[in-house]
Amino acid sequence: MIVRYQHPYAAFRQFDRAFANREFERLVRLGFGRTAVQSTLRADVYTEGEDLVVRAAVPGVSAEDVTVELEGRRLSITAEREAREAADGDRYLVRGLSSGSFSREFTLPAGTTAEQVSAEVADGILTVRVAAAVKPAPEAVRIAVKGAAPEIEAEAEAKAEDAETEHK
């Protein structure tokens, strides 16, 4: 009789390997359709003078496939990269470029209008500029503090006694 030992966590290890190989994403796509998996755009947000700048990576995406919308204070960026269809007889040896929908949202300062926002795609980078979005911080103004001359204790007591005698 042969006895085989199987580690109690062996099934979890197999699941981890499958997840690392993106098998999980493939299964989700098969079960729920291609658009079920949505990725987040990688972006930098910084200021240039009074402008707020958002730079997002959109490699392989044309300007026509990028949507930038401003709704209230919410700036939404969505990009769509189509999957390359393999021709008959072609097959992928490695598939590392993801396709589908990529999005990210940012909250802008109150009072931002669509006229302040501009967007441009160049070399796989989307640059969204919000003009005059950064208001300069108010400067601290020093207020002069007036001081009264210190009273001598004996003089303060005499004034207090005079005030009491006047009330009587």
Stockholm file with secondary structure:
# STOCKHOLM 1.0

chainA/1-168         MIVRYQHPYAAFRQFDRAFANREFERLVRLGFGRTAVQSTLRADVYTEGEDLVVRAAVPGVSAEDVTVELEGRRLSITAEREAREAADGDRYLVRGLSSGSFSREFTLPAGTTAEQVSAEVADGILTVRVAAAVKPAPEAVRIAVKGAAPEIEAEAEAKAEDAETEHK
#=GR chainA/1-168 SS CCCCCCCTTHHHHHHHHHHHTTHHHHHHHHHHCGGGCCEECCEEEEEETTEEEEEEECTTCCGGGEEEEEETTEEEEEEEECCCCCCTTCCCSCCCCCCEEEEEEEECCTTCCGGGEEEEEETTEEEEEETTCSCCCCCCCCCCCCCCCCCCHHHHHHHHHHHHHHHC
#=GC SS_cons         CCCCCCCTTHHHHHHHHHHHTTHHHHHHHHHHCGGGCCEECCEEEEEETTEEEEEEECTTCCGGGEEEEEETTEEEEEEEECCCCCCTTCCCSCCCCCCEEEEEEEECCTTCCGGGEEEEEETTEEEEEETTCSCCCCCCCCCCCCCCCCCCHHHHHHHHHHHHHHHC
//
